[in-house]
């Protein structure tokens, strides 16, 4: 009877942890589609004429027609690479729900599932950090500020116009997505345990 109770508890723990991983994966996907950064050009109506997503920057038609696209666009392979990265991450998280193998790092044995979740979380944290760094770099090349107010050159008007840019809520949410996965990888053992013999 005791063994059966422990088995049921172990099974419940596994399913609770799986639900947490699925929730964390859904949260990651949500942050992927949420805008990370936006810029408003003073002479244009509306907001967010430039919007940064993990796969690149989207610009409204007026901006595309009157600016040098190379100042804000990424290389042609960047978007396919980033979408492939997301797909690999989601597949790894899905596989971690059912993987039971362990791997050895020296004398330490770790559950492969925990390693997979941790690597996805760490990689996404790096991705979010790199996005900020690349944004700062590209803004510097364009002679503007990544965050705050800037005067940018408009070829149509042959004049500089004001642009205001800021990080969006999607960036801050994404910043916590990676660490949440890392924490899940560290606490997996609290949920996924073999019942005592």
SVG drawing of the C-alpha trace seen along z (x, -y; Angstrom):
<svg xmlns="http://www.w3.org/2000/svg" viewBox="-2 -70 37 72">
<polyline fill="none" stroke="black" stroke-width="0.4" points="0.0,0.0 2.8,-2.4 4.6,-1.7 1.4,-2.4 0.9,-5.7 4.5,-6.8 4.1,-5.7 1.0,-7.9 2.8,-10.8 5.7,-10.4 3.3,-10.3 1.5,-13.4 4.8,-15.2 5.8,-14.3 2.6,-15.7 2.8,-18.8 6.3,-19.4 5.2,-18.7 2.5,-21.3 5.1,-23.9 7.3,-23.2 4.4,-23.6 3.5,-26.9 7.1,-28.1 7.2,-27.1 4.0,-29.0 5.3,-32.0 8.5,-31.9 6.4,-31.7 4.3,-34.7 7.4,-36.8 8.7,-35.8 5.8,-37.5 5.5,-40.5 7.3,-43.6 10.7,-44.1 11.5,-47.6 9.7,-50.4 10.6,-53.7 8.3,-56.6 9.2,-59.1 8.0,-62.6 6.6,-63.6 4.6,-60.4 1.2,-59.8 0.7,-56.9 3.2,-55.0 5.9,-52.4 7.0,-53.1 9.9,-50.7 9.3,-47.5 11.9,-45.0 11.1,-41.3 13.6,-38.5 13.7,-37.8 14.3,-41.4 12.9,-44.9 9.6,-45.7 9.1,-49.2 6.0,-51.0 5.9,-51.8 6.8,-55.5 10.0,-54.6 11.0,-51.9 10.4,-54.4 12.4,-57.3 15.4,-55.6 18.2,-53.4 16.9,-49.9 20.4,-48.6 20.6,-50.8 18.0,-48.7 17.6,-45.4 19.4,-42.2 21.2,-39.9 18.9,-37.7 19.7,-34.5 19.0,-36.1 15.2,-35.6 15.3,-31.9 18.0,-31.2 16.0,-32.7 12.8,-30.9 14.8,-27.6 16.2,-28.5 12.7,-28.9 11.6,-25.6 14.6,-23.7 13.9,-25.2 10.3,-24.2 11.1,-20.7 13.7,-20.4 11.2,-21.4 8.7,-19.0 11.2,-16.2 12.2,-17.0 8.7,-16.0 9.4,-12.4 13.2,-11.9 14.3,-9.8 18.0,-9.3 20.8,-10.7 24.2,-12.1 27.5,-12.2 29.6,-15.3 32.7,-13.9 31.4,-12.2 28.2,-14.1 25.1,-12.5 22.4,-14.8 18.9,-14.1 19.1,-14.8 15.6,-16.5 16.9,-19.0 19.9,-19.8 17.7,-20.3 15.4,-22.7 18.4,-24.6 20.2,-24.9 17.0,-26.3 16.6,-28.8 20.3,-29.9 20.2,-30.3 17.1,-32.4 18.6,-34.6 21.7,-35.1 19.3,-35.8 17.5,-38.5 20.8,-40.1 22.3,-39.9 19.2,-41.6 19.9,-44.7 23.6,-44.7 22.9,-44.4 20.3,-47.1 22.7,-49.4 25.4,-48.6 23.1,-49.1 21.7,-52.4 25.2,-53.6 26.0,-52.9 22.8,-54.8 23.9,-57.8 21.0,-57.4 20.2,-56.2 18.7,-52.8 16.9,-54.1 15.7,-57.7 15.5,-60.6 17.6,-61.0 17.8,-63.1 17.9,-60.9 18.5,-61.9 15.5,-61.8 16.6,-61.6 13.2,-62.9 13.2,-66.0 17.0,-66.3 16.8,-67.1 17.1,-65.5 13.9,-64.5 13.3,-63.5 12.8,-59.8 11.9,-58.5 12.6,-54.8 12.1,-52.6 12.1,-49.0 8.6,-47.4 7.0,-45.2 7.8,-42.2 11.5,-42.7 11.1,-42.7 8.9,-39.6 11.4,-37.8 14.2,-38.8 12.5,-36.6 11.6,-33.7 15.1,-32.3 15.7,-32.4 12.3,-30.8 13.4,-27.8 16.7,-27.6 14.9,-27.6 12.7,-24.8 15.7,-22.7 17.2,-23.2 14.0,-22.2 13.1,-19.2 14.3,-16.8 11.6,-18.1 8.9,-16.9 10.3,-14.0 11.4,-11.4 11.4,-7.6 9.3,-6.0 11.3,-4.2 11.6,-0.5"/>
</svg>
